[in-house]
Amino acid sequence: MGEKSLSKGKYLRKIEFLFIILVSFSLYFLLKETPQKEEIPEIQEAETAAPQIEPEKPESEEKVSVYFDREVQKIVEKMIKSAEKTIDAATYTYSKNEVTLLLEKRASEGVKVRLAAGNNKDKTLPAFDFSLAKTDKGIYHPKFFVFDDKDVLILSANISSSVDASNNAVLFRNVPEAAAILKSEIDDVFAGIVGKRCTDGCATEIGTIIFNPGKGCVKVRDEFLAANNSIKGAVYTVTQKNPLITGLKKAVKRGVNVQLIIDNWRGDDGKIVNKKASNYLESIGVKLKYDEPENTDSHLFHHKFAEIDGETVVFGSMNWTTSACYRNREIIVISKDTALAESFEKYFDSF
C-alpha cells in the first residue's frame, strides 16, 4: 500500500511539472506577440487619419474689391457678420433697417459697435453706441466702416439707403493706417468734436484720404487738370460754382473727353434739382445724361465718383457741390490703383 501511494504521488508531480511548463510557454508566446499585433493597426490609423483631419485652407480674399448697387448691402452685411471685436462706422442718415438691426445683434454678441451719424432720421436710439455729430457749418456726411481696426469699407451709401438705390462701396482689407485715421474720426465725434483731419490729404495704403472742409475739391480739380484722355463721373448732385466744375471746364478745353451721369431727382417744387448745372455743363462741352428720363424720378442714383484715364479713381461721400467743398464734413479718397479704376470705368460704361 505504501509503495503504490508513493508511486502514484511521483506520477502526479510529473504531470504537474509538465503542466506548469506548458502554461509558462503559452504565457510567454502570448505576451510576446500581443504588443506586435496592437502596434500595427495604430501606425496604420495614424497614417490614414492625418489627411482626414487636416483643416481646409480658407479661400483667398482680394486686397481691394469694389461693389455696386445691390451688391453694396450684401458686402456691408457680410463684413458686419464676420467682425470679431469692433465695428466703427460713419453715416449721414441713420434709421432702423436690416443693417442697423444686424449691428444691434452683433453688439448683443459682444462686438463693440460705434456709429457716428449726421442725422437721426426716425428719432430712435439703437442698442449700440451712437452719437450725432456736431458740425460748425454744413452737415456731417462721411460714409465708411472700419472692422476690427484693419478692414475699411468706403461707401456712397448711407446706413438708411434703400437696397434698390445705385451706390458703390470699396473694401480694403488689412489697411491699419487708413483704419486708424477713420477710427480717430469716430473718436472725435463721440468726444463731441469734429477734428481737422487730413485736410490737405493723408497718404495711406488705400490712397490719399482727404476730409472736407479742406482741400478735397482742389485735389480732385487737380486730377481733372492732369487728365490726358477721359474723365467719367457719376454724381448724385452737382452745382455750378466750385473747383470741380472749373477743372472739368478746363479739361474739356484741352480736348479731354468728359462724360457725366447725374441723378434727375426733383425738389419740392417738382423741378429737377440738377437742371441748372446740367445745362451749364452741356454748354461747356461735357457729355451729360440723367440716370433716368426727365419725366421719371423713381430710382436714387447716389454715386459720387470719377474715373480718369483708366488710371485714377476718386470716390467717397462728396457730391460735386459748393456746400460739399466748403461746408460739409466729407470723406474723399483718390486712388491710383488701375484695377480699381478699371472696375469703376466698366460700371460707368454699362450705362
C-alpha contacts under 8 A as a table, 3 or more apart, distances in Angstrom:
res1	aa1	res2	aa2	distance
1	M	4	K	5.34
1	M	5	S	6.40
2	G	5	S	5.29
2	G	6	L	6.28
3	E	6	L	5.13
3	E	7	S	6.13
4	K	7	S	5.10
4	K	8	K	6.04
5	S	8	K	5.06
5	S	9	G	6.16
6	L	9	G	5.19
6	L	10	K	6.20
7	S	10	K	5.15
7	S	11	Y	6.28
8	K	11	Y	5.13
8	K	12	L	6.37
9	G	12	L	5.09
9	G	13	R	6.24
10	K	13	R	5.22
10	K	14	K	6.53
11	Y	14	K	5.28
11	Y	15	I	6.52
12	L	15	I	5.12
12	L	16	E	6.14
13	R	16	E	4.98
13	R	17	F	6.08
14	K	17	F	5.04
14	K	18	L	6.22
15	I	18	L	5.16
15	I	19	F	6.11
16	E	19	F	5.03
16	E	20	I	6.25
17	F	20	I	5.21
17	F	21	I	6.36
18	L	21	I	5.13
18	L	22	L	6.15
19	F	22	L	5.08
19	F	23	V	6.17
20	I	23	V	5.19
20	I	24	S	6.07
21	I	24	S	5.09
21	I	25	F	6.25
22	L	25	F	5.33
22	L	26	S	6.24
23	V	26	S	5.05
23	V	27	L	6.19
24	S	27	L	5.22
24	S	28	Y	6.12
25	F	28	Y	5.01
25	F	29	F	6.34
26	S	29	F	5.51
26	S	30	L	6.07
27	L	30	L	5.03
27	L	31	L	5.99
28	Y	31	L	5.43
28	Y	32	K	6.10
29	F	32	K	5.01
29	F	33	E	6.16
30	L	33	E	5.55
30	L	34	T	6.15
31	L	34	T	5.52
31	L	35	P	7.42
32	K	35	P	6.87
32	K	36	Q	7.75
33	E	36	Q	5.45
33	E	37	K	6.51
34	T	37	K	5.29
34	T	38	E	6.45
35	P	38	E	5.09
35	P	39	E	6.10
36	Q	39	E	5.26
36	Q	40	I	6.58
37	K	40	I	5.86
37	K	41	P	7.47
38	E	41	P	6.14
38	E	42	E	6.75
39	E	42	E	5.26
39	E	43	I	6.39
40	I	43	I	5.43
40	I	44	Q	6.34
41	P	44	Q	5.04
41	P	45	E	6.00
42	E	45	E	5.21
42	E	46	A	6.26
43	I	46	A	5.23
43	I	47	E	6.37
44	Q	47	E	5.23
44	Q	48	T	6.26
45	E	48	T	5.23
45	E	49	A	5.66
46	A	49	A	5.28
46	A	50	A	6.28
47	E	50	A	5.94
48	T	51	P	6.70
48	T	52	Q	7.61
49	A	52	Q	5.33
49	A	53	I	6.69
50	A	53	I	5.64
50	A	54	E	6.41
51	P	54	E	5.35
62	E	65	S	6.24
62	E	173	R	7.58
63	K	171	L	7.95
63	K	172	F	5.86
63	K	173	R	5.21
63	K	174	N	7.59
64	V	170	V	7.07
64	V	171	L	5.65
64	V	172	F	4.77
64	V	173	R	6.59
64	V	340	L	7.66
65	S	170	V	5.73
65	S	171	L	5.18
65	S	172	F	6.81
65	S	340	L	7.69
66	V	168	N	7.23
66	V	169	A	5.75
66	V	170	V	4.41
66	V	171	L	6.29
66	V	340	L	7.21
66	V	343	S	7.16
67	Y	71	E	5.53
67	Y	72	V	5.55
67	Y	75	I	7.71
67	Y	168	N	5.59
67	Y	169	A	5.16
67	Y	170	V	6.34
68	F	71	E	5.42
68	F	72	V	5.65
68	F	166	S	7.03
68	F	167	N	5.73
68	F	168	N	4.48
68	F	169	A	6.53
69	D	72	V	5.70
69	D	163	V	7.38
69	D	164	D	6.94
69	D	165	A	6.28
69	D	166	S	4.52
69	D	167	N	4.93
69	D	168	N	6.26
70	R	73	Q	6.18
70	R	74	K	7.02
70	R	163	V	5.72
70	R	164	D	6.31
70	R	165	A	7.61
70	R	166	S	7.60
71	E	74	K	5.13
71	E	75	I	6.33
72	V	75	I	5.46
72	V	76	V	6.30
72	V	163	V	7.88
72	V	167	N	6.91
72	V	168	N	6.30
72	V	169	A	5.93
73	Q	76	V	4.99
73	Q	77	E	6.11
73	Q	99	V	7.89
73	Q	163	V	6.35
74	K	77	E	5.25
74	K	78	K	6.09
75	I	78	K	4.91
75	I	79	M	6.07
76	V	79	M	5.36
76	V	80	I	6.20
76	V	99	V	7.75
77	E	80	I	5.08
77	E	81	K	6.13
77	E	99	V	6.55
77	E	102	L	7.53
78	K	81	K	5.23
78	K	82	S	6.27
79	M	82	S	5.10
79	M	83	A	6.13
79	M	147	F	7.43
80	I	83	A	5.42
80	I	87	I	7.36
80	I	102	L	7.48
80	I	103	L	6.96
80	I	106	R	7.60
80	I	147	F	7.70
81	K	102	L	7.86
81	K	106	R	7.28
83	A	86	T	6.58
83	A	87	I	6.93
83	A	111	V	7.53
83	A	147	F	5.98
83	A	148	D	6.30
84	E	111	V	6.51
84	E	148	D	6.56
85	K	110	G	7.51
85	K	111	V	4.85
85	K	112	K	6.17
85	K	148	D	5.67
86	T	111	V	5.45
86	T	112	K	4.70
86	T	113	V	5.93
86	T	146	V	7.99
86	T	147	F	5.89
86	T	148	D	4.79
86	T	149	D	7.15
87	I	111	V	7.24
87	I	112	K	6.22
87	I	113	V	4.78
87	I	114	R	6.35
87	I	145	F	7.01
87	I	146	V	5.80
87	I	147	F	4.83
87	I	148	D	6.35
88	D	113	V	5.96
88	D	114	R	4.89
88	D	115	L	6.00
88	D	145	F	5.68
88	D	146	V	5.06
88	D	147	F	6.62
88	D	183	K	6.66
88	D	186	I	7.00
89	A	114	R	6.30
89	A	115	L	4.81
89	A	116	A	6.27
89	A	143	K	7.38
89	A	144	F	5.57
89	A	145	F	4.30
89	A	146	V	6.25
89	A	186	I	7.27
90	A	115	L	5.71
90	A	116	A	4.73
90	A	117	A	5.79
90	A	142	P	5.93
90	A	143	K	5.08
90	A	144	F	5.35
90	A	145	F	6.62
90	A	186	I	7.17
91	T	94	Y	6.92
91	T	115	L	7.64
91	T	116	A	6.43
91	T	117	A	4.90
91	T	118	G	6.58
91	T	140	Y	7.79
91	T	141	H	6.20
91	T	142	P	5.57
91	T	143	K	4.51
91	T	144	F	6.90
91	T	158	N	5.39
91	T	159	I	6.09
92	Y	117	A	5.22
92	Y	118	G	4.48
92	Y	119	N	5.81
92	Y	139	I	7.87
92	Y	140	Y	5.91
92	Y	141	H	4.58
92	Y	142	P	6.43
92	Y	143	K	6.89
92	Y	158	N	6.04
92	Y	159	I	7.71
93	T	117	A	6.22
93	T	118	G	6.06
93	T	119	N	4.77
93	T	120	N	5.95
93	T	121	K	5.95
93	T	158	N	5.96
93	T	159	I	6.39
93	T	160	S	5.93
94	Y	117	A	6.35
94	Y	118	G	7.88
94	Y	119	N	6.17
94	Y	120	N	4.96
94	Y	121	K	5.59
94	Y	122	D	7.60
94	Y	158	N	7.44
94	Y	159	I	5.66
94	Y	160	S	5.46
95	S	100	T	7.43
95	S	120	N	6.36
95	S	121	K	5.35
95	S	122	D	5.50
95	S	123	K	7.73
95	S	124	T	7.36
95	S	159	I	7.15
95	S	160	S	5.37
96	K	99	V	7.76
96	K	100	T	5.61
96	K	101	L	6.69
96	K	122	D	7.47
96	K	124	T	7.64
96	K	126	P	7.86
96	K	160	S	7.31
97	N	100	T	5.46
97	N	101	L	6.10
97	N	160	S	6.85
98	E	101	L	5.26
98	E	102	L	6.17
99	V	102	L	5.09
99	V	103	L	6.29
99	V	159	I	6.99
100	T	103	L	4.89
100	T	104	E	6.24
100	T	126	P	7.59
100	T	159	I	7.35
101	L	104	E	5.01
101	L	105	K	6.28
102	L	105	K	4.96
102	L	106	R	6.30
103	L	106	R	5.16
103	L	107	A	6.18
103	L	113	V	7.00
103	L	128	F	7.56
104	E	107	A	5.02
104	E	108	S	6.27
104	E	126	P	6.90
104	E	127	A	5.41
104	E	128	F	5.99
105	K	108	S	5.11
105	K	109	E	6.44
106	R	109	E	4.96
106	R	110	G	6.61
106	R	111	V	5.55
106	R	113	V	7.74
107	A	110	G	5.30
107	A	111	V	4.83
107	A	112	K	5.88
107	A	113	V	5.90
107	A	127	A	7.42
107	A	128	F	6.07
108	S	111	V	7.27
112	K	128	F	7.83
113	V	128	F	5.81
113	V	129	D	6.06
114	R	128	F	6.58
114	R	129	D	4.72
114	R	130	F	5.83
114	R	186	I	7.71
115	L	128	F	7.96
115	L	129	D	6.38
115	L	130	F	4.96
115	L	131	S	6.44
115	L	186	I	7.55
116	A	130	F	6.07
116	A	131	S	5.01
116	A	132	L	5.85
116	A	133	A	6.35
116	A	186	I	6.25
116	A	189	V	6.46
116	A	190	F	7.39
117	A	120	N	7.05
117	A	130	F	7.73
117	A	131	S	6.35
117	A	132	L	4.97
117	A	133	A	5.92
117	A	140	Y	7.00
117	A	141	H	7.94
118	G	132	L	5.63
118	G	133	A	5.42
118	G	134	K	7.81
118	G	139	I	6.41
118	G	140	Y	4.52
118	G	141	H	6.36
119	N	132	L	6.73
119	N	140	Y	7.93
120	N	123	K	5.25
120	N	124	T	7.26
120	N	132	L	7.54
125	L	130	F	7.59
126	P	129	D	7.57
126	P	130	F	7.02
131	S	189	V	6.90
131	S	190	F	5.89
132	L	189	V	7.44
133	A	140	Y	6.41
133	A	189	V	5.43
133	A	190	F	7.75
133	A	192	G	6.96
133	A	193	I	7.43
133	A	194	V	7.37
134	K	140	Y	7.71
134	K	189	V	7.41
134	K	192	G	6.54
134	K	193	I	6.49
134	K	194	V	6.99
135	T	138	G	6.77
135	T	139	I	6.59
135	T	140	Y	6.61
135	T	193	I	7.68
135	T	194	V	6.56
135	T	329	R	7.74
137	K	327	R	5.64
137	K	328	N	6.83
138	G	323	S	6.92
138	G	327	R	4.66
138	G	328	N	4.42
138	G	329	R	7.24
139	I	327	R	7.39
139	I	328	N	4.86
139	I	329	R	6.22
140	Y	328	N	6.04
140	Y	329	R	4.84
140	Y	330	E	7.11
141	H	317	S	6.60
141	H	318	M	7.90
141	H	328	N	6.59
141	H	329	R	5.44
141	H	330	E	5.32
141	H	331	I	7.87
142	P	316	G	7.65
142	P	317	S	5.45
142	P	318	M	7.98
142	P	329	R	6.46
142	P	330	E	4.79
142	P	331	I	5.29
143	K	154	I	6.40
143	K	155	L	5.47
143	K	156	S	6.38
143	K	157	A	6.70
143	K	158	N	6.28
143	K	316	G	7.32
143	K	317	S	6.02
143	K	331	I	7.44
144	F	152	V	7.30
144	F	153	L	5.51
144	F	154	I	4.55
144	F	155	L	5.69
145	F	152	V	5.74
145	F	153	L	5.01
145	F	154	I	6.65
146	V	149	D	6.17
146	V	150	K	6.84
146	V	151	D	5.68
146	V	152	V	4.68
146	V	153	L	6.50
146	V	179	A	6.02
146	V	182	L	7.20
146	V	183	K	7.06
147	F	150	K	6.09
147	F	151	D	5.06
147	F	152	V	6.45
148	D	151	D	6.70
149	D	176	P	6.34
149	D	179	A	5.67
149	D	180	A	6.85
149	D	183	K	7.71
150	K	173	R	6.72
150	K	174	N	4.76
150	K	175	V	5.20
150	K	176	P	4.57
150	K	179	A	5.51
151	D	171	L	7.37
151	D	172	F	5.79
151	D	173	R	4.51
151	D	174	N	5.17
151	D	175	V	5.99
151	D	176	P	7.37
151	D	179	A	6.73
152	V	171	L	5.85
152	V	172	F	5.17
152	V	173	R	6.49
152	V	174	N	7.94
152	V	175	V	7.04
152	V	178	A	7.41
152	V	179	A	6.09
153	L	169	A	6.56
153	L	170	V	5.59
153	L	171	L	4.47
153	L	172	F	6.31
154	I	169	A	5.57
154	I	170	V	5.33
154	I	171	L	6.65
154	I	316	G	6.26
155	L	158	N	7.74
155	L	167	N	7.48
155	L	168	N	5.83
155	L	169	A	4.28
155	L	170	V	6.56
155	L	316	G	6.01
155	L	317	S	6.92
156	S	167	N	5.64
156	S	168	N	5.66
156	S	169	A	6.55
156	S	302	H	6.61
156	S	303	H	5.82
156	S	304	K	6.43
156	S	315	F	7.86
156	S	316	G	5.79
156	S	317	S	5.22
157	A	160	S	7.95
157	A	161	S	5.84
157	A	167	N	5.70
157	A	168	N	7.06
157	A	169	A	7.72
157	A	302	H	7.09
158	N	161	S	5.03
161	S	165	A	6.89
162	S	165	A	5.44
164	D	299	H	7.61
164	D	300	L	7.86
165	A	299	H	6.34
165	A	300	L	4.90
165	A	301	F	6.26
165	A	302	H	6.88
166	S	299	H	7.73
166	S	300	L	6.07
166	S	301	F	4.84
166	S	302	H	5.56
166	S	303	H	6.71
167	N	301	F	6.97
167	N	302	H	5.35
167	N	303	H	5.23
168	N	303	H	6.45
172	F	175	V	6.55
172	F	206	I	6.92
175	V	178	A	5.75
175	V	179	A	6.17
175	V	205	E	6.06
175	V	206	I	7.22
176	P	179	A	4.83
176	P	180	A	5.98
177	E	180	A	5.27
177	E	181	I	6.57
177	E	204	T	6.14
177	E	205	E	6.90
178	A	181	I	5.23
178	A	182	L	6.37
178	A	204	T	5.73
178	A	205	E	6.68
178	A	206	I	6.91
178	A	209	I	7.98
179	A	182	L	5.25
179	A	183	K	6.05
180	A	183	K	5.10
180	A	184	S	6.15
181	I	184	S	5.22
181	I	185	E	6.60
182	L	185	E	5.06
182	L	186	I	6.69
183	K	186	I	5.09
183	K	187	D	6.20
184	S	187	D	4.84
184	S	188	D	6.22
185	E	188	D	5.27
185	E	189	V	6.48
185	E	194	V	7.37
185	E	195	G	7.26
185	E	197	R	7.82
186	I	189	V	5.18
186	I	190	F	6.30
187	D	190	F	5.30
187	D	191	A	6.23
188	D	191	A	4.88
188	D	192	G	6.31
188	D	193	I	5.24
188	D	194	V	5.81
188	D	195	G	6.41
189	V	192	G	5.07
189	V	193	I	5.27
189	V	194	V	5.85
190	F	193	I	7.47
196	K	199	T	6.45
196	K	211	F	7.96
197	R	210	I	7.78
197	R	211	F	6.25
198	C	201	G	4.62
198	C	202	C	5.18
198	C	209	I	6.64
198	C	210	I	5.11
198	C	211	F	5.61
198	C	214	G	7.94
199	T	210	I	5.61
199	T	211	F	5.22
199	T	212	N	6.25
199	T	213	P	6.94
199	T	214	G	4.34
199	T	215	K	5.83
199	T	216	G	7.23
200	D	210	I	6.48
200	D	214	G	6.43
200	D	215	K	5.50
200	D	216	G	7.40
201	G	208	T	5.75
201	G	209	I	5.39
201	G	210	I	4.45
201	G	211	F	7.42
201	G	215	K	7.60
201	G	216	G	7.62
202	C	208	T	5.31
202	C	209	I	5.14
202	C	210	I	6.44
203	A	207	G	5.92
203	A	208	T	4.54
203	A	209	I	6.55
204	T	207	G	5.25
204	T	208	T	5.97
204	T	209	I	7.12
206	I	209	I	7.96
206	I	333	V	7.86
206	I	335	S	6.72
207	G	333	V	6.38
207	G	334	I	5.64
207	G	335	S	4.58
207	G	336	K	6.88
208	T	333	V	5.54
208	T	334	I	5.14
208	T	335	S	6.58
209	I	331	I	7.10
209	I	332	I	5.87
209	I	333	V	4.73
209	I	334	I	6.77
210	I	214	G	7.45
210	I	215	K	7.36
210	I	216	G	5.66
210	I	331	I	5.86
210	I	332	I	5.14
210	I	333	V	6.36
211	F	214	G	6.13
211	F	215	K	7.87
211	F	216	G	6.60
211	F	329	R	6.79
211	F	330	E	5.51
211	F	331	I	4.74
211	F	332	I	6.36
212	N	215	K	6.74
212	N	216	G	5.94
212	N	324	A	7.43
212	N	325	C	6.49
212	N	326	Y	6.94
212	N	327	R	7.54
212	N	328	N	6.55
212	N	329	R	5.19
212	N	330	E	4.97
212	N	331	I	6.54
212	N	332	I	7.97
213	P	216	G	7.59
213	P	324	A	7.78
213	P	325	C	6.33
213	P	326	Y	5.12
213	P	327	R	5.78
213	P	328	N	6.24
213	P	329	R	5.99
213	P	330	E	7.24
214	G	217	C	7.88
214	G	325	C	7.48
214	G	326	Y	7.15
215	K	218	V	5.16
215	K	219	K	6.02
215	K	325	C	7.90
216	G	219	K	5.19
216	G	220	V	6.27
216	G	325	C	6.88
216	G	332	I	6.56
217	C	220	V	5.11
217	C	221	R	5.97
217	C	242	N	7.77
217	C	243	P	5.92
217	C	244	L	6.04
217	C	325	C	5.62
218	V	221	R	4.95
218	V	222	D	6.18
218	V	243	P	5.95
218	V	244	L	7.30
219	K	222	D	5.15
219	K	223	E	6.55
220	V	223	E	5.06
220	V	224	F	6.44
220	V	244	L	6.70
220	V	314	V	7.30
220	V	334	I	7.75
221	R	224	F	5.02
221	R	225	L	6.23
221	R	243	P	5.82
221	R	244	L	4.92
221	R	245	I	7.88
221	R	246	T	7.33
221	R	247	G	4.82
221	R	248	L	7.62
222	D	225	L	4.94
222	D	226	A	6.23
222	D	247	G	7.02
223	E	226	A	5.10
223	E	227	A	6.46
223	E	308	I	7.81
224	F	227	A	5.27
224	F	231	I	7.25
224	F	244	L	7.84
224	F	247	G	5.43
224	F	248	L	6.27
224	F	251	A	6.48
224	F	308	I	7.42
225	L	247	G	5.63
225	L	248	L	7.56
225	L	250	K	6.85
225	L	251	A	5.77
227	A	230	S	6.53
227	A	231	I	7.12
227	A	251	A	7.03
227	A	256	V	6.99
227	A	308	I	6.33
227	A	309	D	6.39
228	N	256	V	6.19
228	N	309	D	6.65
229	N	255	G	7.63
229	N	256	V	4.93
229	N	257	N	6.12
229	N	308	I	7.94
229	N	309	D	5.72
230	S	256	V	5.32
230	S	257	N	4.62
230	S	258	V	5.75
230	S	259	Q	7.88
230	S	308	I	5.83
230	S	309	D	5.17
231	I	256	V	7.26
231	I	257	N	6.33
231	I	258	V	4.78
231	I	259	Q	6.25
231	I	306	A	6.70
231	I	307	E	5.79
231	I	308	I	4.66
231	I	309	D	6.54
232	K	258	V	6.08
232	K	259	Q	4.93
232	K	260	L	5.86
232	K	306	A	5.45
232	K	307	E	5.16
232	K	308	I	6.52
232	K	345	E	7.26
232	K	348	F	7.24
233	G	259	Q	6.34
233	G	260	L	4.71
233	G	261	I	6.33
233	G	304	K	7.66
233	G	305	F	5.67
233	G	306	A	4.07
233	G	307	E	6.35
233	G	348	F	7.86
234	A	260	L	5.77
234	A	261	I	4.78
234	A	262	I	5.90
234	A	303	H	5.65
234	A	304	K	5.80
234	A	305	F	5.49
234	A	306	A	6.39
234	A	348	F	7.48
235	V	238	V	7.10
235	V	260	L	7.70
235	V	261	I	6.45
235	V	262	I	5.02
235	V	263	D	6.92
235	V	301	F	7.52
235	V	302	H	6.61
235	V	303	H	4.94
235	V	304	K	4.45
235	V	305	F	6.45
235	V	319	N	6.28
235	V	320	W	7.10
236	Y	262	I	5.50
236	Y	263	D	5.05
236	Y	301	F	5.83
236	Y	302	H	4.83
236	Y	303	H	5.69
236	Y	304	K	6.43
236	Y	319	N	6.37
237	T	262	I	6.78
237	T	263	D	6.79
237	T	273	V	7.83
237	T	274	N	6.31
237	T	319	N	5.56
237	T	320	W	6.23
237	T	321	T	6.83
238	V	262	I	7.76
238	V	274	N	6.05
238	V	277	A	6.26
238	V	278	S	7.87
238	V	319	N	6.56
238	V	320	W	4.75
238	V	321	T	5.16
239	T	242	N	7.40
239	T	274	N	7.14
239	T	276	K	7.87
239	T	277	A	5.31
239	T	320	W	6.51
239	T	321	T	4.81
239	T	322	T	6.62
240	Q	245	I	6.34
240	Q	276	K	7.96
240	Q	277	A	5.28
240	Q	280	Y	7.25
240	Q	321	T	7.44
241	K	245	I	6.71
241	K	246	T	7.71
241	K	321	T	7.63
241	K	322	T	6.46
242	N	245	I	5.74
242	N	246	T	6.62
242	N	320	W	7.73
242	N	321	T	6.57
242	N	322	T	5.37
242	N	325	C	7.31
243	P	246	T	4.97
243	P	247	G	6.17
244	L	247	G	5.13
244	L	248	L	6.35
244	L	320	W	6.66
245	I	248	L	5.02
245	I	249	K	6.13
245	I	320	W	7.91
246	T	249	K	5.14
246	T	250	K	6.32
247	G	250	K	5.30
247	G	251	A	6.09
248	L	251	A	5.02
248	L	252	V	6.19
248	L	258	V	7.21
248	L	286	V	7.85
249	K	252	V	5.29
249	K	253	K	6.42
249	K	284	I	6.30
249	K	285	G	7.81
249	K	286	V	7.98
250	K	253	K	5.08
250	K	254	R	6.44
251	A	254	R	5.17
251	A	255	G	6.60
251	A	256	V	5.37
251	A	258	V	7.66
252	V	255	G	5.12
252	V	256	V	5.00
252	V	257	N	6.53
252	V	258	V	6.48
252	V	284	I	7.46
252	V	285	G	6.36
252	V	286	V	7.03
253	K	256	V	7.31
257	N	286	V	7.72
257	N	287	K	7.99
258	V	285	G	7.84
258	V	286	V	5.31
258	V	287	K	6.14
259	Q	286	V	5.90
259	Q	287	K	4.65
259	Q	288	L	5.80
260	L	286	V	7.10
260	L	287	K	6.24
260	L	288	L	4.82
260	L	289	K	6.54
261	I	288	L	5.87
261	I	289	K	5.07
261	I	290	Y	5.56
261	I	291	D	6.15
262	I	274	N	7.71
262	I	288	L	7.74
262	I	289	K	6.60
262	I	290	Y	5.05
262	I	291	D	5.97
262	I	301	F	7.23
263	D	274	N	7.46
263	D	290	Y	5.60
263	D	291	D	5.45
263	D	292	E	7.49
263	D	300	L	7.04
263	D	301	F	5.23
263	D	302	H	7.40
264	N	272	I	5.68
264	N	273	V	7.10
264	N	274	N	6.62
264	N	275	K	7.88
264	N	290	Y	5.74
264	N	291	D	6.72
264	N	292	E	6.77
264	N	293	P	7.93
264	N	294	E	6.57
264	N	296	T	7.96
264	N	297	D	6.43
265	W	272	I	5.63
265	W	273	V	6.22
265	W	274	N	7.58
265	W	297	D	5.88
265	W	300	L	7.59
266	R	269	D	7.51
266	R	270	G	5.33
266	R	271	K	5.12
266	R	272	I	4.32
266	R	273	V	5.41
266	R	297	D	7.30
267	G	270	G	5.37
267	G	271	K	5.81
267	G	272	I	6.54
267	G	273	V	5.90
268	D	271	K	7.61
271	K	275	K	7.87
272	I	275	K	5.31
272	I	294	E	7.98
273	V	276	K	7.49
274	N	277	A	5.46
274	N	278	S	5.95
275	K	278	S	5.08
275	K	279	N	6.14
276	K	279	N	5.28
276	K	280	Y	6.44
277	A	280	Y	5.10
277	A	281	L	6.13
278	S	281	L	5.04
278	S	282	E	6.14
278	S	288	L	7.17
279	N	282	E	5.29
279	N	283	S	6.22
280	Y	283	S	4.97
280	Y	284	I	6.53
281	L	284	I	5.37
281	L	285	G	6.57
281	L	286	V	5.36
281	L	287	K	7.96
281	L	288	L	7.47
282	E	285	G	5.19
282	E	286	V	4.97
282	E	287	K	6.32
282	E	288	L	6.44
283	S	286	V	7.37
290	Y	293	P	6.59
290	Y	294	E	7.28
291	D	301	F	6.68
292	E	296	T	6.17
292	E	297	D	7.03
292	E	299	H	7.75
293	P	296	T	5.42
293	P	297	D	7.93
294	E	297	D	7.47
297	D	300	L	7.99
304	K	315	F	5.86
304	K	316	G	6.33
304	K	317	S	6.36
304	K	318	M	6.09
304	K	319	N	5.70
304	K	320	W	7.79
305	F	313	V	7.09
305	F	314	V	5.32
305	F	315	F	4.36
305	F	316	G	7.03
306	A	313	V	5.67
306	A	314	V	5.14
306	A	315	F	6.73
307	E	310	G	6.55
307	E	311	E	7.53
307	E	312	T	5.80
307	E	313	V	4.43
307	E	314	V	6.48
307	E	341	A	5.96
307	E	344	F	6.61
307	E	345	E	6.25
308	I	311	E	6.02
308	I	312	T	5.07
308	I	313	V	6.19
308	I	341	A	7.66
309	D	312	T	6.76
310	G	338	T	6.36
310	G	341	A	5.63
310	G	342	E	5.88
310	G	345	E	7.13
311	E	336	K	5.91
311	E	337	D	6.67
311	E	338	T	4.63
311	E	341	A	5.78
311	E	342	E	7.62
312	T	334	I	7.17
312	T	335	S	5.74
312	T	336	K	4.64
312	T	337	D	6.60
312	T	338	T	6.51
312	T	341	A	5.68
313	V	334	I	5.98
313	V	335	S	5.39
313	V	336	K	6.65
313	V	337	D	7.64
313	V	340	L	7.27
313	V	341	A	5.15
313	V	344	F	7.56
314	V	332	I	7.06
314	V	333	V	5.72
314	V	334	I	4.62
314	V	335	S	6.41
315	F	318	M	7.71
315	F	332	I	5.87
315	F	333	V	5.47
315	F	334	I	6.80
316	G	330	E	7.81
316	G	331	I	5.63
316	G	332	I	4.66
316	G	333	V	5.95
317	S	330	E	5.75
317	S	331	I	5.59
317	S	332	I	6.47
318	M	324	A	5.87
318	M	325	C	7.81
318	M	330	E	5.67
318	M	331	I	6.64
318	M	332	I	6.53
319	N	324	A	6.06
320	W	324	A	6.71
320	W	325	C	7.56
321	T	324	A	5.22
321	T	325	C	6.37
322	T	325	C	5.14
322	T	326	Y	6.20
322	T	327	R	7.79
323	S	326	Y	5.38
323	S	327	R	4.94
323	S	328	N	5.95
324	A	327	R	5.92
324	A	328	N	4.99
324	A	329	R	7.42
324	A	330	E	6.84
325	C	328	N	6.99
336	K	341	A	7.63
337	D	340	L	5.33
337	D	341	A	6.27
338	T	341	A	4.87
338	T	342	E	6.03
339	A	342	E	5.02
339	A	343	S	6.40
340	L	343	S	5.15
340	L	344	F	6.52
341	A	344	F	5.24
341	A	345	E	6.14
342	E	345	E	5.01
342	E	346	K	6.05
343	S	346	K	5.20
343	S	347	Y	6.32
344	F	347	Y	5.16
344	F	348	F	6.17
345	E	348	F	5.01
345	E	349	D	6.09
346	K	349	D	5.16
346	K	350	S	6.35
347	Y	350	S	5.18
347	Y	351	F	7.40
348	F	351	F	5.82
